[in-house]
Amino acid sequence: MRANVGDMLIIQGHVVGRRARKGEIIGVRDPEGAPPYLVRFGDGHEQLVYPGPDARIEPGTAG
């Protein structure tokens, strides 16, 4: 998994009825874009995340 600052991290829910968590990647420690990522979620919470197999990256908008 590779990401850049500005990309979105989507983590799928494991419980029926629980929505996916979506957050903006605001920090990437590895120069090649490998995890962990500092992510800001929609509620403003920031967390260092090591994404699992239930996560995917969506490219951010350029500009």
C-alpha positions as protocol buffer text, in pm:
chain_id: "A"
residue {
  index: 1
  type: MET
  ca { x: 0 y: 0 z: 0 }
}
residue {
  index: 2
  type: ARG
  ca { x: 135 y: 341 z: -100 }
}
residue {
  index: 3
  type: ALA
  ca { x: -13 y: 684 z: -31 }
}
residue {
  index: 4
  type: ASN
  ca { x: 58 y: 1055 z: -51 }
}
residue {
  index: 5
  type: VAL
  ca { x: -48 y: 1345 z: 166 }
}
residue {
  index: 6
  type: GLY
  ca { x: -397 y: 1447 z: 53 }
}
residue {
  index: 7
  type: ASP
  ca { x: -510 y: 1095 z: -38 }
}
residue {
  index: 8
  type: MET
  ca { x: -814 y: 949 z: 138 }
}
residue {
  index: 9
  type: LEU
  ca { x: -799 y: 637 z: 354 }
}
residue {
  index: 10
  type: ILE
  ca { x: -1121 y: 433 z: 363 }
}
residue {
  index: 11
  type: ILE
  ca { x: -1156 y: 161 z: 626 }
}
residue {
  index: 12
  type: GLN
  ca { x: -1453 y: -71 z: 575 }
}
residue {
  index: 13
  type: GLY
  ca { x: -1673 y: -155 z: 875 }
}
residue {
  index: 14
  type: HIS
  ca { x: -1680 y: -512 z: 1009 }
}
residue {
  index: 15
  type: VAL
  ca { x: -2021 y: -485 z: 1173 }
}
residue {
  index: 16
  type: VAL
  ca { x: -2353 y: -481 z: 989 }
}
residue {
  index: 17
  type: GLY
  ca { x: -2486 y: -127 z: 993 }
}
residue {
  index: 18
  type: ARG
  ca { x: -2152 y: 32 z: 1075 }
}
residue {
  index: 19
  type: ARG
  ca { x: -2036 y: 274 z: 811 }
}
residue {
  index: 20
  type: ALA
  ca { x: -1688 y: 287 z: 663 }
}
residue {
  index: 21
  type: ARG
  ca { x: -1446 y: 534 z: 822 }
}
residue {
  index: 22
  type: LYS
  ca { x: -1297 y: 785 z: 582 }
}
residue {
  index: 23
  type: GLY
  ca { x: -1013 y: 1024 z: 654 }
}
residue {
  index: 24
  type: GLU
  ca { x: -759 y: 1242 z: 481 }
}
residue {
  index: 25
  type: ILE
  ca { x: -395 y: 1139 z: 499 }
}
residue {
  index: 26
  type: ILE
  ca { x: -212 y: 1438 z: 646 }
}
residue {
  index: 27
  type: GLY
  ca { x: 123 y: 1273 z: 710 }
}
residue {
  index: 28
  type: VAL
  ca { x: 334 y: 1002 z: 547 }
}
residue {
  index: 29
  type: ARG
  ca { x: 656 y: 905 z: 729 }
}
residue {
  index: 30
  type: ASP
  ca { x: 811 y: 681 z: 464 }
}
residue {
  index: 31
  type: PRO
  ca { x: 956 y: 854 z: 155 }
}
residue {
  index: 32
  type: GLU
  ca { x: 814 y: 573 z: -60 }
}
residue {
  index: 33
  type: GLY
  ca { x: 461 y: 623 z: 78 }
}
residue {
  index: 34
  type: ALA
  ca { x: 441 y: 310 z: 295 }
}
residue {
  index: 35
  type: PRO
  ca { x: 242 y: 303 z: 623 }
}
residue {
  index: 36
  type: PRO
  ca { x: 196 y: 423 z: 889 }
}
residue {
  index: 37
  type: TYR
  ca { x: -11 y: 728 z: 796 }
}
residue {
  index: 38
  type: LEU
  ca { x: -129 y: 1019 z: 1004 }
}
residue {
  index: 39
  type: VAL
  ca { x: -499 y: 1047 z: 922 }
}
residue {
  index: 40
  type: ARG
  ca { x: -756 y: 1317 z: 1004 }
}
residue {
  index: 41
  type: PHE
  ca { x: -1107 y: 1171 z: 1016 }
}
residue {
  index: 42
  type: GLY
  ca { x: -1428 y: 1363 z: 948 }
}
residue {
  index: 43
  type: ASP
  ca { x: -1488 y: 1435 z: 1318 }
}
residue {
  index: 44
  type: GLY
  ca { x: -1148 y: 1609 z: 1341 }
}
residue {
  index: 45
  type: HIS
  ca { x: -981 y: 1319 z: 1525 }
}
residue {
  index: 46
  type: GLU
  ca { x: -622 y: 1256 z: 1413 }
}
residue {
  index: 47
  type: GLN
  ca { x: -467 y: 911 z: 1446 }
}
residue {
  index: 48
  type: LEU
  ca { x: -157 y: 723 z: 1335 }
}
residue {
  index: 49
  type: VAL
  ca { x: -290 y: 432 z: 1127 }
}
residue {
  index: 50
  type: TYR
  ca { x: -133 y: 109 z: 1006 }
}
residue {
  index: 51
  type: PRO
  ca { x: -399 y: 7 z: 749 }
}
residue {
  index: 52
  type: GLY
  ca { x: -513 y: -353 z: 741 }
}
residue {
  index: 53
  type: PRO
  ca { x: -662 y: -560 z: 460 }
}
residue {
  index: 54
  type: ASP
  ca { x: -999 y: -387 z: 508 }
}
residue {
  index: 55
  type: ALA
  ca { x: -855 y: -49 z: 400 }
}
residue {
  index: 56
  type: ARG
  ca { x: -801 y: 115 z: 66 }
}
residue {
  index: 57
  type: ILE
  ca { x: -649 y: 441 z: -62 }
}
residue {
  index: 58
  type: GLU
  ca { x: -828 y: 682 z: -293 }
}
residue {
  index: 59
  type: PRO
  ca { x: -613 y: 945 z: -462 }
}
residue {
  index: 60
  type: GLY
  ca { x: -668 y: 1301 z: -346 }
}
residue {
  index: 61
  type: THR
  ca { x: -755 y: 1581 z: -582 }
}
residue {
  index: 62
  type: ALA
  ca { x: -455 y: 1759 z: -728 }
}
residue {
  index: 63
  type: GLY
  ca { x: -434 y: 2132 z: -711 }
}
